[in-house]
Amino acid sequence: MSNVSGVIKSIQDIMRKDVGVDGDAQRISQLVWMFFLKIYDDREAEVELLEDDYKSPLPEHLRWRNWATDAEGITGEALSDFVNLQLFPTLKGKLVLSGPTGERAKVIRNVFEDAYNYMKSGTLMRQVINKICEIDFNNTDDRHTFGGIYEQILKDLQSAGNAGEFYTPRAVTKFIIDRVDPKLAESVLDPACGTGGFLACTIDHKRSKYVLNADDEAALVASIHGVEKKALPHMLCITNMILHGMDTPTQIEHDNMLSRRAYTDYGEADRVNVIVTNPPFGGMEEDGVENQFPATLRTRETADLFMALVVKLLKVNGRAAVVLPDGFLFGEGMKTRLKQMLLEQCHLHTVVRLPNGVFNPYTGIKTNILFFTKKAEGQWPATSAVWFYEHPYPDGVSSYNKTRPMQVEEFATECAWWGDEADGFAARVETAQAWKVSIDDIKARNHNLDIKNPHVREQISHDPDELLMQYQSQQKEIQGLRDQLKVILGTALTGAH
């Protein structure tokens, strides 16, 4: 069946009738744990065909196939009691976490530790379950279509008030993974993995380019690592990994990477070959998190703390690509020190400047992709020049939106221009979109990386976010002049006496 989106809408309409489900956030949470169990069961059915001795981590009577698939089966109060008194208590705290099924059991427990059954009506729950059973996640078309459901769930999450967490468009994740090109056994980390978009794209990339046999597949699975602090995106990420063939995604941790341990406690054993991430920006961490970082890097700005951690966690010659807002490029204070550290310890070879609207409908903030490689201490300072590439809109497009999102094909020009880091990107040339800035020029600008395209005349921006930022900057300058004037007047008056 191909109309997965229609099924989702039907499910949401049913849930709206239930008095226990209050608003989008609860409706999404309810939907996700049910989908997880259905997807897990479909995946188990696939694995059972491949492994003669497969044993489920779930007790037989709690497997989806044994209580959910019969459309005329358990319903009403009996279904509510089964879910509330048997299913949830067992999945949260009574699974066997040792032995041959222990690792799989841990995955399920971690998914359900912060999950809840909000539905009060067992009759409506049965209707939802019957709708979910219409989808076969072992069917390639249904599995592919479900990718679109993630986007819809994330848009719903955004409207439910989860500010600062933006779905990274598939075109951007594909371009980043294609340019970073993680090799088969290279460890890949997303320290703020959300629903796993970068990790899923990495799996697809490695499979298409490097996996030839079962040993290669095992190496791929072992190489994927993610951390997500919020329960619902973590549950979605686990589900996404299972859909992508990772039966036991124990490397997807439910934790806050920023607070789990002190910055100085991370050592060589914690470092990875590749980091790809779009950290939450515009948000503030809770009190005390910044104390895990050295005094020179302390801030409560989430994206800045993640950026400091990315540099720390890369192996020598490890590669990273990080999506960051314009504010990081021109910001001062701690941001200046962070950029100094980045340019000193890493080869920041490319900044791709994305146009407005890439993250619509979530935010109009302009964003950039920073590509860099960690260098050994003996090779510091690592950056001698930075290439900038301004990604243009396609012909006939003035902004991206829900009906006209960015397409991965738009990055073909960048890919053709890119070159090879091994020869210092010798093939790169300046174009109408690309320009090179020396480290001396960057230092003279006090490490301000918000460098406009010199090939384009200064344009007047009508973007509200940019205009507001300009206004705030001007107000700051005006206040500075007022303060200076007060000092001058005060000195003059004192001298007059």
Secondary structure by P-SEA (a helix, b strand, c coil): ccaaaaaaaaaaaaaaaccccccaaaaaaaaaaaaaaaaaaaaaaaaaaaccccccccccccccccccccccccccaaaaaaaaccaaaaaaccccccccaaaaaaaaaaaacccccccccaaaaaaaaaaaaccccccaaaaaaaaaaaaaaaaaaaaacccccccccaaaaaaaaaaacccccbbbbcccccccaaaaaaaaaaaacccccaaaaaaaaaacccccccaaaaaaaaaaaaaacccccccccccccccccccccccccccccbbbbbcccccccccccccccccccccccaaaaaaaaaaaaccccccbbbbbccccccccaaaaaaaaaaaaaccccbbbbbccccccccccbbbbbbbbbbbcccccccccbbbbbbbbccccccccccccccccccaaaaaaaccccccccccccccccbbbbcaaaaaaaccccccccccccbbbbccaaaaaaaaaaaaaaaaaaaaaaaaaaaaaaaaac
